[in-house]
Amino acid sequence: MLDRYEIYDGTDLGAVYSKESTAFRLWAPSAEAVELCFYEKGDGDCLVQQVQMLRSGKGTWYYEWKGDHDGIYYTYLVTVDGVTRESGDPYAKAAGVNGIRSMVVDLTDTDPEGFREEGISWVSGMDMAHAVVTEISVRDMTADEYSGVTAPHRGKYLGLTETGTKNAEGLSTGIDYLKELGVTHVQIMPFYDFGSIDEAKPLEGQYNWGYDPVNYNVPEGSYATDPFHGKVRICECKEMIAALHRAGIGVIMDVVYNHTFNIEDCVLQKCVPDYFYRRTAAGYSDASACGNEIASDHPMVRKYILDSVKYWVSEYHIDGFRFDLMGVLDVETMQQIHDELKSTNPNILLYGEGWTGGDSVLPFEKRALKCNTKSMHGIGMFSDDMRDTVKGHVFYEKDTGFVNGSPEKGADLRFSIVGAVQHPQVDYNRYSYSNGSWASAPTDVVNYVSCHDNLTLWDKFLCSVPDGEEKELLAMNRLAAAIVFTAQGMPFFLCGEDFARTKPDGKGGCSENSFNLPVEVNRLDYGRLTKYRELNCYYRGLIAFRKEHPSLWLTTAQEVAEQLHFADTPEGVVAFTINTEQESAFVVYNATKEPQELAVPQLQSRKNGWQVFIDGDIAGTAPIRTIEKTATVKSCSCLVCCSTMLS
Ligand code: CA
């Protein structure tokens, strides 16, 4: 039945605005009738006009309204099987409060100064080996009353446009803090229009991460200073992106194309019942564990997702996408996303969660899962291998990893250091977490030890090493970070990991899922930035070091297999050399409780001596000292030395 729907391949779905007229086109092949309702505002009793739409071929309905209608709100009345439902536009570019009514918008009106001119590929030479990403949320970044951000902008898009903001001790906060960190990109948690915050009510007492899409192509209203007028959220969201770009930071958008807030109220369901969701014999398939899953493999759903990501790139200059529960989406859709987006922006970054939240009706081999990475090209995956090997299993709070009590996991760590590609010195039989190498290249891999989900890294240490002294936990934290930043693949971390971010649950423990807990639990506490300043400086040093050293940016499996060599080491110690044309690097991770003395590799001719850049609690781009023959690596620490080609 659904297969018989005609496919529309035009680019004019939704409301296409010009000063002379606005043309509305809706794909609703199963509808018997569609009417358009125009409203003066996004809410309340203010109907202006109601008109019939006419069938216009390939399952679409069409109406053109002469005149300049910038700012008019509208809905569709869609009648299917005798039942009429009022729906927003699936292709809405603007919406009123809570995203219920769509809005016609003149987008040329919404650009910050110079935004259109910067172009959509303003950064060059970017791939996942060169990127350094931290995960932020609009609200968490500036909600702290001590962030120094002006009160009306705290927790809003505009909070991230304020420069010169400081905490009580004078340390940079907000966008300046991000710039000083040195990251190349931020991954921003959902900022499309989501459903779990009531935008019409004050935000006090409300908090949600927003993994519940309502309007895929409209920015969230609760992050705007005025959620009622459809243009404000667009302007302010673009201001945020423009400010980040001015700071030299790319924007990766966290997108949730795997499910919607619910089925009944979703515009996709109201316009074309049951087309956008995967069904089982008994009801709806639920691989998202949120009650439904999007049928990305249906042609008009695939088109919808493709049109959406293309729109965010062209209109908002988004520099990359992080796909939530990407395993719910299908391999073909992900490949088409890659191919289309790369053709317009060769520097775009694309990666996601290579798993599902539950079982799906989609055949296993068609799911964009981590184990199917090699059947796609240019789609990266979060490495749960790295995450759990370094600090213990994510679901068992007492479980420990290499840095916090299980030094024997050093042999397993090799799998992650090589970026999950095939390497002659990795024992894939011994390593049981993944079924062999899953990446074609290190650029398929996102290395991380913490993200918004589960315990923060600091809280994981608090829970798994309850008797640990703070200085021991700090050493574990440094070693975990050093591993992420010196492994092959793209380093990623939850913002605030660099100042021991914690999410106390209010009952003496730590929250492992804070999606709807108060903002006080979720927001960045800039007081900790002062308290853990040394840790923050260590992260900044790691990032700066990584950005200067090409041995950490290998982009092919062949380079990794040929240029990265592990040394024989005792249990709890991992050491390897990377030899590239420009430099050699020698990296040691010591997870034991004693200092370790290791022989340093023989230097190739035409290179200068070994210079130490990372040692103990110091990391950076300035050499700390030189070493010959042997290196002493302090307990629970990382040592990195490099030797460059003599010119
Ligand atoms: Ca919303």
Boltz pocket constraint, residues with backbone or C-beta under 6 A from the ligand:
constraints:
  - pocket:
      binder: B
      contacts: [[A, 98], [A, 99], [A, 192], [A, 193], [A, 194], [A, 195], [A, 196], [A, 197], [A, 199], [A, 214], [A, 220], [A, 221], [A, 222]]
      max_distance: 6.0
